Amino acid sequence: MRNESRYLLLITILLAIYYLICGYYLNRLGYMSQEAIFYIEKSKIILDGLGNRLKVMGLTAPILPFYTSFVFSGLSIIPIPAPVIASAIFTAVLFYIMGSMLLARINDSFYLLLLVVIFAVHPGIIYAATSGKSISMVLLFFFLFFFNLLKFYRSNTTFHVSISSICLVILIFCDYKFIWLTLFFIPLVLSITIQSLNLGEQESIFRLFLSFNNPSLRRKLINKTFALYIILFILPLSCVVCYKLLNLTHANDLNYFNESPYASWTVLADKLSFDQLSTSTVYQLPETSVLISARFIIYCPLILVALYLFRDSTYQILTLLTPFAFVEFLHIKYEKVFLAHEYYLMFIVLSLLCIFYKAQTVRNKNALKIFVGLIALIQLYTGYIYLENSSIGEERKFITTFFKREPDARQNENLELASYLNHLPKNTRILIDDAIAFPIVAFTDDVKKLTLPYQTAFLTSIEAPDKYEDYILLATDRNTETGFTQLNNKYVPVIKKANSTLKLRRVFETTDWILYKIGS
Amino acid sequence: MSIPEILVNDGFITQRDREKIDDFSARSGQSFIKIALNYGYISRKNYERSLINAGYTLQPIRELDKNEDVLSKIDLKFADQHVAIPLYMANGRMVTVMADPTNQFFIDFIRFTYDCEPEIIVSSDLDIVWLSNKLLGGDYVKSSVFELLNRDPANSAFTTFSSGQLVFFFVLLGLVAAGLIISFKNTSIIINIIISVFFLVAILFKLFLALVGSRFELHQAVTREDLKEIVEDELPIYTILLPVYKEDKLIKKLIWNLQAIDYPREKLDIKLLIEEDDDKTLNAVRNLSFPAIFEVIVVPFHMPKTKPKACNYGLHFARGKYLTIYDAEDIPDTDQLKKVVAMFNKLPSNFICVQSALNYYNRNENFLTRMFTLEYSYWFDYMLPGLDTLDIPIPLGGTSNHFKLDNLVELGAWDPFNVTEDADLGVRAYIKGYKIAVVNSTTYEEANNEPINWIRQRSRWIKGYMQTYLVHMRNPAALLRKLGLRGFLGFSFFIGATPLTFLVYPFLLAIFISYLVFDLSSIRTLFPDWVLFMSIFNLMVGNILMIYINMMAVFKRRFYELILFSIANPVYWLMHSVAAFKGLYQLIVKPFYWEKTDHGLSKVINPTNVVK
């Protein structure tokens, strides 16, 4: 066992190095996710900025992936962006935890090999590990949440249910949408409680009937169900309330972290997919409700094996079905927003968890191994196909960059503009709105030159740029995100009306941006 | 006719019982009557009936004359074994009070020692115990009070503040005052940050401990199989100390509960420790109408009048290999003693104490009892196992801590000047390199259901924590060396931080409420944005985590109906704060004063102790 653990650690380290190399390779080809760029920009503000950095530090969302990325931003000796290091390490940690759980339960190297293959080759996993996004953290805590729930079902200990609750808190602070997962646990908890009552009757529906018709059992059922709800959900819900209160005290908006483009990169990403779905004439059949679940099953057929393994336990089956209900709900709630690849990947993690948890109980182990192995191979293919045909441009771009070695030119203009800004004299002042210009800020060397919205001087500078600023960066009409900033083409006539002596001279121009030199 | 014969003739004991008593008497050196009355063979009422039927008259003896020379020739333990004591010479005869006037061994002792015939006065055994302890217990009681002080003054709470500590406090106070004068704002911010960080670390540490503790939720330190393997004949003598003061209402319940303990009768050494001036309790014992397994020891008057002093006194007479303490209202699990013996057999020899969990049988009585149950469930089910796992000094609970008697004596027993002598003893044990374990057995107590009584009890506990912290922090460097960093931090967070938290809490709450209600702009200057961020985070997260830990604990105990009461914890902590200020006041004004908790106030009929 000790030897196996040592091997596992060794494989984990090799895997982490492999992910880092892949991340470096992607970075060299110019691939960077919007999320990673957003974290880099915010880290720069915290480390080098001047002004109210606390708001940036406390209210940037999702907060935990941002913090982990921030921790790695100190490792400037490695030529890999900090978010990529964070995602590579968290994916390796996920592998290690899954591997440890596997070794503790199954004494069969086949499954370890399967795990290694999936983590090394599956395009979705590589995407999670190298894109610098929060997917790896989401998967890790999603795994731990369900793993501890399954343990709780078996041991009925407070420890596992409270660890589950803590994992759910972390999960929500890695991706706020997971707050909706709690909705689908409401019927589940009732089912768990009914199952745990000490009754002779085995059939769930009759247990429910018995419990409701006996005053003592009814009281017990209500008390226990309510207690379980509280133990499981009070921590996430109250943490969200606290976080919202902090948003209220520091940004005068309860949902600042979720709705402001200054706090979260998802606001722009969601807006883009909304625009795409609203304006596109293509009929997006795969994105239709109900069919989404089918899409997930095709993406990860192993989940069917997991459901089969738990076929005898009602509430464990219900537990496995909650992610399906969750993604269907997301699709309804966040209408016209594409489901990101992380929601697909969580089914892989969940199915592997269930298989590792239950594989020992199957009588015909060899048949199961062959079946699981074959399906896992199919999943590698579906993983590739789904990413290649993803509705989200960033995911498609990952495939073309990573597998087809086509350089990613999306950030080239931003890099050029940032390079121009870097060459401006040290005491130059440049007015930039990082709501949409965060990639440019992320690529600049010295954020002290920039006047950004987190600073109190920003509003004054907008009112009188000639007094405080030397340059101003405006978004062009062609910039798809132009509506999210005040500093766009509409700004020029407005400011000129207020100050007719203001002279703006174009000094640098790209498709999305125009840099003006201010004179008077 | 001898007393044993009279008792057999009267049918109060059987011939077989008589043989068993004689046999036990020969083995233990105790007299027949001592065993008959203290090992549940006959009740005192019936014994008196037999004596009166036989023509004896029980006389009051407290006001009789005494002669120091006569008393100097007899030892208390001998008098106690025979329930008899010679008092003075009159008309060439030694006036001797005896519970058994036919005790030939003691009569021969009088003849041999004093060279005269005894003039026997028959009296109740309780009166003789009272008188003999009062007259002969002087040295024992002095030893109970001063033994630790003489042997190990550094660990005695006789001195509350050392000179170094006083200097430290006044220098600190001076620095803070100077800081406030020089720069009020910056000093306030620094204090604010220190308090915020301290609160956050303390709460996270408690959450961590609770999680560590909850991890061992299913771990049974002693299993049913372990219990089955116990051979009754090989069980050692077990001493149980029952220190009581004015608990006349509870005596019957207490003794009745102890009868249910699953342990061989002859191997139990139960000592009811009654204060000299506590006639109420003594009379309650006198009025017991059933035979019971316990003996009375009367603790002679000596200040300070504290429970540890009484326990130290009882320790002089303890015969057991192991020893435990129960309070008057305690209902231990019936198999607790056997579990502890099994546990000690499993543990390495450096484990000298085993703590049982405490919980309450009247938890649903009112708000206070519910909150108390929440608190105890969290403390004993999560915190102590957590501390135990991490090898951090365990502040022992007031009762149901089971010791190896030899090691307890070696440690200097309880500190009579410390009002939480149990917590202090736990720390002292760790300092000496001993360990404490936690056993999966519960003693059910009566939760305090009356607010003033609760504050009295809690003020004593908090004062005791302050005393304990001050005693052991006289030389912090030495303590750090002895406990190691982990132990030192654990000790500081548990013993030191607890009173401090409760003292600071109302101020912070007041600032927060003033800020919310009055929107005081001046407060804002003391809370720059980042401090406000941290403070709000602390307030929210701290409260939520503490509430959550309490919820976890009652969830584990399956007290589901209490789970929502955890939310009322901030109010409950305010009560702690009141108690903490009372404790602080007493620490300065009367450090050794023992705030007596009234028991027996609960109207809940306690369930019998059953093995689950």
Boltz contact constraints between the chains, C-beta under 6 A:
constraints:
  - contact:
      token1: [A, 54]
      token2: [B, 529]
      max_distance: 6.0
  - contact:
      token1: [A, 54]
      token2: [B, 530]
      max_distance: 6.0
  - contact:
      token1: [A, 54]
      token2: [B, 533]
      max_distance: 6.0
  - contact:
      token1: [A, 58]
      token2: [B, 533]
      max_distance: 6.0
  - contact:
      token1: [A, 157]
      token2: [B, 217]
      max_distance: 6.0
  - contact:
      token1: [A, 157]
      token2: [B, 218]
      max_distance: 6.0
  - contact:
      token1: [A, 158]
      token2: [B, 214]
      max_distance: 6.0
  - contact:
      token1: [A, 158]
      token2: [B, 552]
      max_distance: 6.0
  - contact:
      token1: [A, 158]
      token2: [B, 555]
      max_distance: 6.0
  - contact:
      token1: [A, 158]
      token2: [B, 556]
      max_distance: 6.0
  - contact:
      token1: [A, 159]
      token2: [B, 214]
      max_distance: 6.0
  - contact:
      token1: [A, 159]
      token2: [B, 215]
      max_distance: 6.0
  - contact:
      token1: [A, 159]
      token2: [B, 217]
      max_distance: 6.0
  - contact:
      token1: [A, 162]
      token2: [B, 552]
      max_distance: 6.0
  - contact:
      token1: [A, 223]
      token2: [B, 560]
      max_distance: 6.0
  - contact:
      token1: [A, 223]
      token2: [B, 561]
      max_distance: 6.0
  - contact:
      token1: [A, 224]
      token2: [B, 560]
      max_distance: 6.0
  - contact:
      token1: [A, 227]
      token2: [B, 555]
      max_distance: 6.0
  - contact:
      token1: [A, 227]
      token2: [B, 560]
      max_distance: 6.0
  - contact:
      token1: [A, 227]
      token2: [B, 563]
      max_distance: 6.0
  - contact:
      token1: [A, 230]
      token2: [B, 563]
      max_distance: 6.0
  - contact:
      token1: [A, 231]
      token2: [B, 555]
      max_distance: 6.0
  - contact:
      token1: [A, 235]
      token2: [B, 548]
      max_distance: 6.0
  - contact:
      token1: [A, 238]
      token2: [B, 544]
      max_distance: 6.0
  - contact:
      token1: [A, 242]
      token2: [B, 540]
      max_distance: 6.0
